[in-house]
Amino acid sequence: MRRAIAISAQGLGSTSPNPPVGCVILDSDGRMVSEGYHVRKGEAHAEFNALTAAGKLADGGTALVTLEPCNHHGRTPPCREALINAKVARVVIAVMDPTSRGEGGAALLRKAGVQVEQDVLRDEALLVLGPWLDSVRSDRPFVTWIFEAGPPHGRCAVIRHENLRESHDLVVRPDGEITEGRPGNHGRGVFHVPSSLGGTAVETLGVLRESGARSILLEGLSSCADVLSAAGAVDQVVVYLPDTPHSWAPPGQVTAIPDGYRLTAATRDGDHVRLVGRR
């Protein structure tokens, strides 16, 4: 399952509004024979990719999947049907899908005689699926705010870690420009972001969710970020603190993570300290 979780992260920033899911197939002797993940919306799901790679070796084997197999016909057939047709004997699930239709994929797998286990390494799988799941429950994208705090001349619009952009669907820059986190990876038509959104910052989140976004990265210090944070619409903050003199005192400035967030990580990163906080 940890392998399935690891490969599922390769879909971050390109699967929305679908979740990033990973799947590993074991043969009847318990040996790993294949794996797959959901690459982008409209393409094959993780289970189908893994089953295709496994071929007949999936017969009597086990599928470990980070999210409950889907149970509806969309752009692709239901994954529970693919698992049954492949004659998989056992399916192990990390996270149950609250958007599952009808009885749910797990229930129909059991009806077909497939052994099903659920909630296996659930908390670990949520490291990847958490933002998508939060977006489903809150009816808005999961929002991460990243900025640098420090002396007046230490503040800058340059945000570290380009890979953080690529893990989010959309990036809102300090000047309000909205771009894809992984340009060109969503495919045409997945996101349609109006050039002029209008309305309040919180209403903008609704517009972006309707466009298919499930995760958004706010970069830098801006009025938009301040409004969203004050409205409780920012879920996570990442703050970089540059090295400062022992005597420096920042009156009226953010000195660590903003109020309203719980510190969850503090690490050294080059000449900065990286802080992460969750609402």
Backbone bond lengths (Angstrom), bond angles and torsions (degrees), N, CA, C in turn:
res aa  C-N    CA-C-N  psi(-1)  N-CA   C-N-CA  omega(-1)  CA-C   N-CA-C  phi
1 M - - - 1.464 - - 1.523 111.50 -
2 R 1.331 116.73 -36.30 1.466 118.12 178.74 1.525 110.94 -64.49
3 R 1.315 117.16 -32.82 1.467 119.87 175.57 1.533 109.57 -66.09
4 A 1.320 117.24 -41.73 1.463 121.09 178.52 1.532 110.83 -62.32
5 I 1.334 116.13 -40.48 1.464 120.26 178.39 1.526 110.10 -64.24
6 A 1.338 115.69 -43.74 1.466 119.82 -178.00 1.519 111.96 -61.10
7 I 1.333 117.47 -46.07 1.466 118.66 -177.13 1.528 111.69 -74.98
8 S 1.349 117.10 -23.53 1.474 119.06 178.78 1.519 111.12 -61.97
9 A 1.341 116.91 -30.00 1.463 120.71 -178.37 1.519 112.54 -65.60
10 Q 1.343 117.29 -16.41 1.462 119.51 177.64 1.529 111.31 -67.85
11 G 1.326 117.53 -16.99 1.452 120.83 178.53 1.517 114.30 -90.80
12 L 1.338 117.62 -3.85 1.460 119.72 179.20 1.522 110.39 -60.22
13 G 1.318 115.60 132.44 1.458 120.38 178.22 1.509 114.82 87.39
14 S 1.360 118.83 -1.41 1.464 118.80 -178.75 1.525 114.19 -136.80
15 T 1.345 118.69 -4.90 1.472 119.42 -176.51 1.519 114.06 -100.26
16 S 1.308 118.47 -17.80 1.465 120.93 -173.61 1.516 112.55 -58.21
17 P 1.345 117.55 143.39 1.469 125.98 9.57 1.526 114.75 -81.23
18 N 1.322 118.67 3.47 1.461 120.67 175.19 1.525 110.42 -76.65
19 P 1.324 117.53 158.46 1.465 120.77 178.73 1.519 112.09 -81.47
20 P 1.332 117.95 153.47 1.466 121.56 174.04 1.528 109.05 -81.38
21 V 1.322 117.47 113.86 1.469 122.31 -172.59 1.522 110.10 -125.30
22 G 1.329 115.97 145.57 1.454 122.01 175.36 1.512 111.09 -124.52
23 C 1.326 117.42 153.01 1.460 122.55 -178.66 1.527 110.25 -144.21
24 V 1.321 116.32 138.43 1.460 123.00 175.95 1.527 108.02 -124.65
25 I 1.329 116.90 137.80 1.459 122.19 178.96 1.527 109.73 -110.41
26 L 1.343 116.12 131.03 1.458 123.01 172.07 1.520 108.13 -108.30
27 D 1.313 117.42 144.48 1.461 119.15 176.62 1.526 109.73 -78.90
28 S 1.329 117.83 -175.92 1.466 121.55 -175.40 1.520 112.88 -66.23
29 D 1.335 116.67 -16.18 1.465 121.03 176.79 1.525 112.22 -95.93
30 G 1.331 116.93 4.92 1.458 120.66 177.77 1.507 114.86 82.97
31 R 1.333 116.84 13.03 1.467 119.69 178.57 1.524 110.22 -91.69
32 M 1.322 116.95 137.17 1.461 120.86 178.57 1.523 109.59 -69.00
33 V 1.340 115.78 125.38 1.469 119.45 -177.21 1.525 113.43 -118.80
34 S 1.335 117.87 -18.40 1.470 118.77 179.66 1.519 110.26 -165.33
35 E 1.312 114.50 170.17 1.464 121.12 176.52 1.522 108.90 -154.00
36 G 1.316 115.44 162.93 1.460 120.38 177.53 1.512 110.29 -163.37
37 Y 1.327 116.16 157.97 1.466 120.18 175.64 1.526 108.42 -142.37
38 H 1.327 115.55 161.80 1.456 121.48 178.81 1.522 108.23 -79.70
39 V 1.335 116.27 118.97 1.468 120.40 -174.09 1.520 111.51 -84.37
40 R 1.350 116.64 -50.11 1.462 119.61 178.29 1.526 110.08 -159.86
41 K 1.323 114.76 161.24 1.456 121.38 -179.52 1.528 110.33 -55.66
42 G 1.358 114.15 138.80 1.452 119.67 178.16 1.509 113.65 91.20
43 E 1.333 116.70 -14.19 1.448 120.73 178.18 1.525 110.07 -103.20
44 A 1.328 116.63 174.48 1.466 121.89 -174.81 1.531 111.48 -57.58
45 H 1.340 114.91 146.10 1.452 120.70 178.50 1.530 110.18 -79.18
46 A 1.320 115.45 170.95 1.466 121.43 -175.32 1.528 112.19 -58.01
47 E 1.345 116.52 -44.92 1.461 120.21 -177.05 1.532 111.14 -62.25
48 F 1.326 116.48 -43.44 1.464 120.22 -178.68 1.526 110.51 -63.38
49 N 1.322 117.07 -43.08 1.463 120.34 179.46 1.526 111.33 -62.64
50 A 1.332 116.35 -42.44 1.460 120.17 -179.25 1.525 111.17 -69.41
51 L 1.337 117.57 -41.28 1.467 121.13 179.30 1.524 111.48 -66.09
52 T 1.326 116.92 -38.96 1.463 120.41 178.44 1.529 110.36 -61.64
53 A 1.325 115.86 -42.08 1.463 120.03 179.48 1.528 111.79 -68.31
54 A 1.338 116.68 -32.87 1.468 120.69 -178.11 1.516 112.49 -76.74
55 G 1.340 117.20 -33.71 1.457 120.35 -176.99 1.519 111.67 60.15
56 K 1.323 117.69 -136.70 1.467 122.60 -176.88 1.527 112.68 -68.72
57 L 1.317 117.69 -15.30 1.464 120.39 179.54 1.527 112.71 -67.01
58 A 1.359 116.61 -15.61 1.464 119.69 178.13 1.522 112.18 -75.76
59 D 1.321 117.77 -19.28 1.474 123.14 -178.32 1.529 109.48 -59.54
60 G 1.354 115.61 119.32 1.456 120.92 -179.56 1.512 114.44 77.53
61 G 1.315 116.65 6.13 1.458 121.00 -176.56 1.514 113.77 -96.67
62 T 1.321 115.13 -162.16 1.466 123.33 -176.62 1.521 110.20 -125.10
63 A 1.327 115.77 137.14 1.464 121.37 172.39 1.519 108.12 -111.05
64 L 1.319 116.09 124.21 1.469 121.33 174.80 1.513 107.43 -106.39
65 V 1.319 116.69 120.36 1.464 120.83 -173.15 1.522 109.44 -132.53
66 T 1.328 116.79 140.66 1.463 120.47 -173.66 1.520 113.39 -75.22
67 L 1.344 117.81 -21.61 1.461 121.65 178.75 1.518 109.24 -134.20
68 E 1.328 116.58 144.96 1.463 121.74 179.67 1.531 110.84 -48.23
69 P 1.326 118.33 129.20 1.466 121.07 179.37 1.527 111.78 -55.96
70 C 1.330 116.03 138.20 1.463 120.75 -175.70 1.528 111.07 -69.26
71 N 1.338 114.74 159.29 1.452 121.00 -173.42 1.522 111.29 -131.26
72 H 1.315 117.88 35.88 1.462 119.24 -179.93 1.537 110.39 -147.78
73 H 1.305 114.38 153.87 1.463 121.05 175.63 1.523 108.25 -86.06
74 G 1.305 116.53 118.55 1.458 121.97 174.42 1.511 108.14 -124.72
75 R 1.323 116.33 -126.68 1.466 119.38 174.21 1.526 110.47 -73.16
76 T 1.341 115.12 -19.37 1.463 120.77 177.58 1.528 108.56 -129.06
77 P 1.346 118.75 157.23 1.463 120.90 177.42 1.525 110.84 -65.01
78 P 1.355 117.79 161.35 1.459 119.98 178.87 1.525 112.19 -64.47
79 C 1.322 116.63 138.98 1.462 120.57 -177.18 1.524 111.97 -69.31
80 R 1.336 118.15 -31.98 1.468 118.96 178.53 1.527 109.69 -62.85
81 E 1.334 117.92 -33.08 1.460 121.26 177.63 1.525 110.48 -67.59
82 A 1.325 116.63 -41.72 1.465 120.87 179.36 1.529 110.91 -63.75
83 L 1.329 117.14 -38.43 1.459 120.92 179.29 1.521 111.37 -67.49
84 I 1.333 116.26 -40.95 1.472 120.39 178.42 1.525 110.29 -65.92
85 N 1.327 116.71 -44.57 1.472 120.69 -179.71 1.528 112.02 -63.57
86 A 1.333 116.87 -30.05 1.462 120.94 178.99 1.530 111.84 -80.04
87 K 1.342 116.35 -3.43 1.469 122.85 178.49 1.529 112.65 63.14
88 V 1.339 115.04 36.09 1.460 119.63 174.64 1.526 108.48 -68.05
89 A 1.325 117.00 136.97 1.461 120.76 -177.04 1.524 112.81 -89.27
90 R 1.323 116.67 -23.50 1.472 120.24 -172.36 1.517 109.27 -147.81
91 V 1.331 115.38 137.90 1.465 121.47 176.11 1.522 108.42 -126.36
92 V 1.324 116.42 127.28 1.456 122.79 179.76 1.529 107.86 -112.25
93 I 1.322 116.58 124.57 1.467 123.01 -172.86 1.526 110.31 -117.39
94 A 1.326 116.82 136.50 1.469 120.71 176.79 1.528 111.50 -85.56
95 V 1.334 117.24 -50.87 1.464 121.92 -173.62 1.532 109.49 -126.36
96 M 1.315 117.22 131.79 1.462 120.98 175.88 1.531 109.00 -79.77
97 D 1.322 116.01 145.02 1.464 122.04 -173.74 1.526 111.00 -93.25
98 P 1.335 118.27 112.36 1.474 119.96 179.89 1.520 112.93 -69.80
99 T 1.342 117.73 -12.78 1.466 120.13 179.37 1.527 111.80 -95.77
100 S 1.335 117.20 3.09 1.465 120.67 -177.91 1.519 110.59 -59.82
101 R 1.324 116.95 137.62 1.462 121.92 -176.28 1.526 110.97 -95.96
102 G 1.342 115.13 153.67 1.450 120.10 179.47 1.516 110.85 65.26
103 E 1.313 116.90 -140.02 1.464 121.35 -179.33 1.518 112.15 -73.52
104 G 1.311 117.05 -19.52 1.451 120.92 -177.57 1.510 111.64 101.57
105 G 1.336 115.48 150.16 1.450 120.37 -177.54 1.512 113.09 -60.83
106 A 1.344 117.66 -39.70 1.462 120.91 -178.40 1.527 111.06 -63.89
107 A 1.320 117.26 -41.60 1.472 120.89 -178.97 1.523 111.30 -63.41
108 L 1.322 117.24 -41.62 1.458 119.97 -179.26 1.525 112.00 -73.10
109 L 1.310 117.02 -30.16 1.458 119.68 174.11 1.531 110.14 -63.88
110 R 1.330 116.06 -43.48 1.467 119.52 178.46 1.524 111.08 -63.46
111 K 1.335 116.91 -40.30 1.458 120.24 178.37 1.524 111.78 -61.53
112 A 1.334 115.62 -29.13 1.464 120.34 -179.67 1.529 111.77 -85.22
113 G 1.336 116.89 3.35 1.451 120.29 177.70 1.512 115.12 90.97
114 V 1.330 116.78 9.21 1.466 120.92 179.16 1.529 109.11 -86.22
115 Q 1.316 116.87 132.85 1.463 121.03 175.82 1.527 108.65 -73.34
116 V 1.324 116.95 129.22 1.461 120.68 -177.41 1.523 110.05 -124.62
117 E 1.319 116.13 131.10 1.461 122.88 171.56 1.527 107.93 -119.12
118 Q 1.308 116.43 142.84 1.469 118.72 -177.85 1.527 111.53 -132.72
119 D 1.339 115.15 166.59 1.471 123.44 -179.60 1.523 112.76 63.03
120 V 1.336 117.52 32.00 1.459 122.18 177.48 1.536 108.66 -87.78
121 L 1.318 117.09 116.58 1.478 123.56 -176.28 1.531 111.18 56.76
122 R 1.323 115.94 37.89 1.465 120.97 -176.84 1.537 111.85 -56.75
123 D 1.332 116.61 -49.25 1.466 119.56 -176.85 1.523 111.53 -61.22
124 E 1.331 117.20 -35.69 1.459 119.99 179.37 1.528 111.01 -71.38
125 A 1.329 116.46 -38.57 1.464 119.79 177.95 1.520 111.48 -64.73
126 L 1.344 116.98 -29.28 1.463 120.37 -179.85 1.525 112.61 -70.68
127 L 1.337 117.90 -11.89 1.457 119.41 173.44 1.525 110.26 -61.74
128 V 1.331 117.09 -29.46 1.464 122.10 177.09 1.520 111.05 -99.92
129 L 1.324 116.52 -45.09 1.469 120.74 -174.74 1.524 113.46 -82.85
130 G 1.332 117.37 -14.10 1.462 120.61 -174.58 1.519 115.40 -53.51
131 P 1.342 119.09 -51.30 1.467 119.28 179.52 1.528 112.82 -58.91
132 W 1.334 117.75 -42.39 1.467 120.46 177.76 1.519 110.53 -62.24
133 L 1.328 117.42 -44.58 1.460 121.34 -179.02 1.524 110.82 -65.71
134 D 1.327 117.67 -41.14 1.468 120.86 176.90 1.520 110.83 -61.42
135 S 1.328 116.88 -39.11 1.457 121.07 179.10 1.524 110.99 -64.42
136 V 1.337 116.54 -40.20 1.466 120.84 177.74 1.529 110.37 -60.67
137 R 1.312 116.52 -43.12 1.464 121.29 -175.21 1.521 112.72 -76.09
138 S 1.332 117.27 -33.45 1.465 120.43 -175.67 1.518 113.08 -94.63
139 D 1.321 117.19 -10.00 1.467 123.20 -178.65 1.526 112.04 61.39
140 R 1.323 116.08 32.59 1.467 122.70 173.53 1.521 107.73 -153.31
141 P 1.317 118.20 162.71 1.463 119.15 178.33 1.528 112.19 -65.35
142 F 1.322 116.07 151.62 1.460 122.11 170.72 1.528 107.15 -72.87
143 V 1.328 116.82 128.89 1.469 120.76 -172.97 1.525 110.90 -115.29
144 T 1.327 115.08 126.37 1.467 122.49 172.39 1.522 108.18 -112.14
145 W 1.325 116.20 133.64 1.470 121.79 179.51 1.527 107.92 -113.83
146 I 1.322 117.16 122.25 1.458 121.42 179.93 1.526 109.60 -121.14
147 F 1.338 115.54 131.59 1.463 118.61 178.62 1.527 109.36 -157.23
148 E 1.320 115.02 167.97 1.461 121.83 177.31 1.511 108.64 -108.02
149 A 1.329 116.30 130.24 1.460 121.57 178.18 1.514 108.74 -116.14
150 G 1.316 115.80 141.28 1.459 117.92 -179.37 1.515 110.82 173.40
151 P 1.327 116.95 -159.62 1.460 120.78 177.58 1.520 110.41 -59.17
152 P 1.330 118.26 159.85 1.461 120.86 -178.77 1.520 113.77 -49.12
153 H 1.341 117.76 -39.72 1.459 119.29 -179.20 1.537 111.45 -87.26
154 G 1.340 116.25 -3.90 1.453 119.40 -179.22 1.516 112.38 -89.22
155 R 1.339 116.15 -18.15 1.459 118.66 178.02 1.516 109.63 -70.59
156 C 1.314 115.37 137.46 1.455 118.07 179.13 1.510 109.69 -150.60
157 A 1.314 115.98 159.08 1.459 121.12 -178.79 1.524 111.57 -86.72
158 V 1.348 115.98 -7.07 1.454 119.19 -179.54 1.524 108.66 -77.04
159 I 1.325 117.02 117.56 1.454 121.77 -178.12 1.519 109.37 -100.91
160 R 1.318 115.21 133.62 1.458 120.82 -178.82 1.528 109.78 -76.97
161 H 1.305 114.71 164.67 1.462 123.10 175.73 1.531 113.49 63.95
162 E 1.302 114.88 82.40 1.462 120.96 176.51 1.526 110.91 -59.70
163 N 1.347 117.51 -28.96 1.461 119.44 -177.96 1.515 112.73 -66.66
164 L 1.336 118.33 -21.61 1.458 119.95 176.15 1.523 110.38 -67.34
165 R 1.335 117.26 -35.33 1.457 120.23 174.97 1.523 110.33 -60.72
166 E 1.324 116.36 -42.94 1.457 119.97 -174.68 1.515 113.17 -71.68
167 S 1.330 118.11 -12.32 1.461 121.69 176.77 1.517 112.13 -89.55
168 H 1.328 117.26 -2.43 1.469 121.53 179.59 1.527 110.00 -117.50
169 D 1.315 115.39 152.80 1.464 120.19 -179.31 1.517 111.77 -69.80
170 L 1.320 116.46 -46.75 1.461 121.33 -177.39 1.515 110.32 -130.86
171 V 1.325 115.15 151.29 1.459 122.58 176.97 1.523 108.22 -121.54
172 V 1.337 116.44 126.92 1.460 121.68 175.28 1.514 107.38 -104.87
173 R 1.319 116.59 113.42 1.458 121.42 -176.47 1.540 110.17 -83.72
174 P 1.331 117.90 164.35 1.469 120.57 -176.42 1.525 114.25 -55.23
175 D 1.340 117.72 -30.51 1.463 120.27 -179.73 1.525 112.39 -83.91
176 G 1.347 117.26 2.73 1.461 121.13 178.35 1.512 114.13 93.66
177 E 1.334 118.03 -7.54 1.458 120.55 178.48 1.528 109.95 -64.95
178 I 1.331 116.40 137.27 1.462 121.76 -179.49 1.520 108.71 -113.10
179 T 1.327 116.12 126.54 1.460 121.19 179.34 1.525 109.56 -132.07
180 E 1.330 116.71 164.10 1.453 120.58 174.28 1.523 109.61 -74.84
181 G 1.333 116.01 143.58 1.454 119.69 177.48 1.519 111.60 -65.67
182 R 1.350 115.80 -39.27 1.476 121.99 176.88 1.520 106.76 -120.90
183 P 1.321 118.54 85.32 1.468 121.27 -175.26 1.517 112.54 -51.39
184 G 1.325 115.70 129.22 1.454 121.42 175.79 1.505 115.05 83.43
185 N 1.340 118.05 -3.01 1.456 119.97 -175.76 1.517 113.37 -91.42
186 H 1.316 118.30 -10.79 1.461 119.64 -178.92 1.522 112.02 -87.08
187 G 1.294 117.41 -21.47 1.458 119.00 -175.98 1.523 109.48 86.35
188 R 1.279 115.96 153.24 1.460 121.21 -175.18 1.525 111.45 -62.89
189 G 1.321 115.93 132.56 1.456 120.38 173.76 1.509 115.69 90.89
190 V 1.333 118.43 -7.64 1.460 119.03 179.37 1.517 110.36 -69.84
191 F 1.326 116.86 -42.24 1.450 120.86 176.71 1.521 109.54 -117.50
192 H 1.311 115.40 130.25 1.456 120.57 172.44 1.515 106.55 -127.69
193 V 1.319 116.43 94.38 1.454 122.12 -175.38 1.515 109.40 -100.03
194 P 1.337 118.06 115.84 1.460 120.10 179.22 1.524 110.83 -59.27
195 S 1.334 116.63 143.94 1.456 120.12 -179.63 1.527 110.95 -68.76
196 S 1.328 117.32 -28.83 1.457 121.05 176.88 1.523 108.36 -125.91
197 L 1.347 115.92 109.64 1.461 119.59 -173.38 1.524 112.44 -84.98
198 G 1.304 116.53 -40.55 1.454 118.72 -179.26 1.518 111.21 67.25
199 G 1.360 117.06 -175.85 1.446 120.90 178.07 1.521 111.78 68.32
200 T 1.333 115.31 -170.84 1.448 120.03 179.75 1.516 110.48 -83.85
201 A 1.335 115.22 166.38 1.464 120.04 179.49 1.521 111.52 -61.30
202 V 1.333 116.58 -38.02 1.470 120.53 179.78 1.523 110.55 -68.27
203 E 1.347 117.04 -39.38 1.465 119.98 176.29 1.524 110.44 -62.89
204 T 1.312 116.09 -33.74 1.465 120.61 178.60 1.522 110.77 -60.04
205 L 1.337 117.37 -38.19 1.462 120.59 178.06 1.519 110.84 -59.17
206 G 1.351 116.20 -39.78 1.458 119.77 177.96 1.519 111.68 -62.90
207 V 1.339 116.16 -40.58 1.468 120.50 178.50 1.520 110.25 -63.55
208 L 1.329 116.28 -42.68 1.456 120.16 -178.72 1.528 111.55 -68.34
209 R 1.331 116.94 -34.01 1.468 118.82 177.21 1.531 110.25 -67.33
210 E 1.324 116.11 -40.07 1.465 119.42 177.87 1.530 111.13 -62.32
211 S 1.333 116.32 -26.57 1.463 120.06 178.86 1.523 111.88 -77.62
212 G 1.344 116.64 -8.46 1.460 120.51 178.61 1.509 114.60 112.59
213 A 1.332 118.65 -4.97 1.461 121.02 -177.64 1.522 111.27 -72.94
214 R 1.322 116.48 135.03 1.463 121.63 175.65 1.525 111.78 -117.98
215 S 1.338 117.31 -10.36 1.464 120.72 176.06 1.518 109.30 -147.02
216 I 1.329 115.48 138.38 1.463 121.75 -176.79 1.518 109.27 -133.06
217 L 1.323 116.07 138.39 1.455 122.10 175.54 1.520 108.86 -109.25
218 L 1.327 116.68 119.08 1.463 121.94 173.57 1.515 108.12 -91.85
219 E 1.324 117.50 124.51 1.455 120.67 -178.96 1.524 110.61 -105.61
220 G 1.322 115.26 131.92 1.449 121.05 170.95 1.511 114.94 79.47
221 L 1.311 114.24 177.94 1.460 122.39 179.81 1.525 108.89 -90.24
222 S 1.325 116.05 122.28 1.460 120.31 -177.77 1.516 109.56 -153.18
223 S 1.317 116.24 163.54 1.465 119.93 178.59 1.527 110.78 -65.73
224 C 1.334 117.04 -34.19 1.460 121.23 178.42 1.523 110.30 -61.60
225 A 1.333 116.74 -45.91 1.462 120.53 179.78 1.520 110.73 -64.66
226 D 1.329 116.94 -40.32 1.462 120.45 178.79 1.527 111.04 -61.52
227 V 1.331 116.70 -43.83 1.466 121.20 -178.78 1.525 110.84 -64.72
228 L 1.331 116.52 -45.34 1.462 120.00 -178.83 1.520 111.27 -65.25
229 S 1.333 116.89 -39.55 1.459 120.14 178.68 1.525 110.77 -65.44
230 A 1.331 116.59 -43.84 1.457 120.61 179.77 1.523 111.75 -64.02
231 A 1.330 116.60 -29.67 1.461 121.08 -179.77 1.534 112.44 -85.20
232 G 1.321 116.88 1.88 1.461 120.27 -179.65 1.511 113.14 75.79
233 A 1.341 117.41 21.21 1.460 121.21 -175.30 1.526 112.88 -102.94
234 V 1.335 116.90 9.73 1.460 120.77 173.48 1.522 107.57 -108.94
235 D 1.309 116.85 122.96 1.465 121.53 -173.63 1.515 113.32 -90.32
236 Q 1.323 116.88 -29.15 1.459 121.14 -173.98 1.518 109.67 -146.61
237 V 1.323 116.65 141.58 1.458 120.54 175.35 1.524 109.04 -122.20
238 V 1.329 115.48 141.96 1.460 122.40 173.80 1.523 106.07 -124.17
239 V 1.317 116.24 116.82 1.458 121.00 -173.97 1.523 109.62 -120.71
240 Y 1.335 115.82 132.47 1.462 121.86 176.47 1.520 109.42 -105.14
241 L 1.326 116.49 124.54 1.456 122.21 178.12 1.520 108.59 -108.96
242 P 1.331 118.75 117.40 1.472 120.67 179.04 1.519 110.74 -74.97
243 D 1.319 115.72 161.30 1.464 119.54 174.08 1.522 109.26 -58.04
244 T 1.323 116.05 137.17 1.471 120.10 -179.25 1.529 109.00 -135.62
245 P 1.355 117.32 155.67 1.472 120.35 177.07 1.527 110.64 -63.39
246 H 1.313 116.26 152.10 1.467 120.12 179.79 1.522 111.62 -60.62
247 S 1.338 116.37 -26.71 1.459 119.79 -175.04 1.519 113.50 -88.62
248 W 1.364 117.00 -5.37 1.463 118.60 -173.05 1.516 110.95 -76.28
249 A 1.322 116.77 132.36 1.467 121.91 176.98 1.528 107.81 -126.90
250 P 1.331 118.75 124.65 1.466 121.20 -173.87 1.533 112.99 -96.71
251 P 1.332 118.38 84.02 1.461 119.83 -178.71 1.519 111.32 -62.84
252 G 1.340 115.40 127.70 1.464 120.00 174.34 1.508 114.98 73.40
253 Q 1.341 118.83 12.90 1.458 120.56 -178.96 1.522 110.17 -117.84
254 V 1.335 115.52 163.05 1.453 120.20 175.40 1.520 108.00 -69.31
255 T 1.327 116.91 122.84 1.460 120.78 -177.96 1.527 111.69 -102.67
256 A 1.319 118.22 -19.52 1.463 122.13 176.53 1.523 106.72 -144.67
257 I 1.331 118.36 -126.27 1.456 118.60 172.53 1.527 108.55 -90.46
258 P 1.332 118.94 152.59 1.460 120.73 -177.87 1.524 111.97 -64.08
259 D 1.320 115.68 161.12 1.467 120.55 174.41 1.524 109.74 -59.86
260 G 1.323 115.84 146.87 1.458 120.41 178.05 1.516 113.93 96.77
261 Y 1.344 116.34 -0.01 1.466 120.40 179.88 1.524 109.46 -125.52
262 R 1.331 114.80 148.66 1.463 121.22 178.70 1.522 108.86 -102.39
263 L 1.309 116.42 128.92 1.461 120.90 -179.49 1.527 109.62 -66.72
264 T 1.333 116.74 125.23 1.464 121.41 -179.01 1.528 112.86 -116.70
265 A 1.338 118.02 -14.32 1.460 120.42 178.41 1.521 109.48 -158.58
266 A 1.335 116.34 144.11 1.462 122.45 175.13 1.522 106.74 -144.59
267 T 1.335 116.23 111.98 1.466 120.24 -175.54 1.518 110.02 -135.44
268 R 1.318 115.59 157.13 1.457 121.81 174.84 1.522 108.76 -83.50
269 D 1.323 117.62 134.49 1.458 121.56 -179.99 1.528 107.72 -139.81
270 G 1.321 116.38 92.61 1.463 119.43 -177.54 1.512 111.03 63.96
271 D 1.334 116.53 -125.91 1.458 120.14 179.84 1.529 111.66 -95.36
272 H 1.340 116.77 19.90 1.453 121.76 178.13 1.531 110.42 -127.45
273 V 1.323 114.86 162.36 1.461 121.86 165.40 1.518 106.98 -105.49
274 R 1.327 115.71 130.37 1.468 121.28 -178.88 1.520 108.79 -102.16
275 L 1.339 115.58 121.01 1.463 122.17 178.47 1.526 109.13 -112.06
276 V 1.324 115.69 139.89 1.464 121.48 175.51 1.515 107.33 -124.22
277 G 1.320 116.70 134.46 1.461 121.41 178.26 1.509 111.42 -134.55
278 R 1.333 116.51 145.65 1.465 121.93 176.65 1.526 109.04 -115.67
279 R 1.336 114.55 143.08 1.468 119.08 179.99 1.520 109.56 -61.49
